[in-house]
């Protein structure tokens, strides 16, 4: 079994752009942990397999009490052999990265921190309603680096009011901490977020697509100049330092998700837990997994492969397309059209987006999808 994902659905406060499932505060943490331990026992069912990667996401995993984190790890170790664990990632916010917590996480076996910095400018952090300050981010990164964690930093571009010079300064400061990985996301407006409500009440500015596009290109140019690899649209790394858990997702490898709103995938079937702590807990209290599942059709699997692979540096494989024999001929014809438009280039046995094509990645994927009329 390749990867295991644990969703920790708690945050100190709401960032204006976030549409992930979470609850503010730790009021429901005892109920959540009790229920998660039940899900671990039911879903994993004494598998005793080796596990390669373990990822705590959220929400804000670093907001969880140390004792609760230890309970979860102990439960997982009763089902999985950690001897071959290659990566244990913990998403953390700078305000939670106290010296005490860092030392405790290290002793628990956390090898990698994915740090939600987002910006090193206080005015941006305040605009996004982040809980930390720029000075807290600097101190947290220094302390984490000194303790020997592998570090990944999240940076957001396209923030209204963020100049190009400020964005480059964000990237420069991020790299100054000798990090191995950078996730750089464009700020997008999602439904059911505080930002959308603030725009509707004319309290906040709308997203600036032009600014985001320009800063996306600035990011690619800056990271390339510094010899970093853009191995996925939003993710950059030093050679050999790809995020193993996320790379497994993009390479269509199976994984198990635990916690409210978590997803699981075995190559054929996708399952997802209910995005509600109370419903999640009530179901597990009677021994029933709180999930729905769907079996993916051949067309579904093809579409997912195209959507994820096109975002990566290895692209869409001709061999993989040929394995979908009913769709291969038409797909190759479409890919060649995109090559003529300089949106895609063929490198060896792969089709890969050009820089120009990366701006249209979603539209290109949609054009390549197999629809009902194609079957």
Secondary structure, 3 states (H helix, E strand, C coil): CCEEEEEECEECCCCCCCCCCCEECCCCHHHHHHHHHHHHHHHHCCCCEECCEEEEEECCHHHCCHHHHHHHHHHHHCCEECCCCCEEEEEECHHHCCHHHHHHHHHHCCCEEEEEEECCCHHHHHHHCCCCCHHHHHHHHHHHHHCCCEEEEEEEECCCCCCHHHHHHHHHHHHCCCCCEEEEEECCCCCCCHHHHHHHCCCCCCCCHHHHHHHHHHHHHHHHHCCCEEEECCEEECCCCCCHHHHHHHCCCCEEEECCCCEEECCCEEEEECCCHHHHHHHHHCCCCCEEEEECCHHHHHHHHHHHHCCECCCEEHHHHHHCHHHHHHHHHHHHHHHHCCCEEEECCEEEECHHHHCCHHHHHHHHCCCHHHC
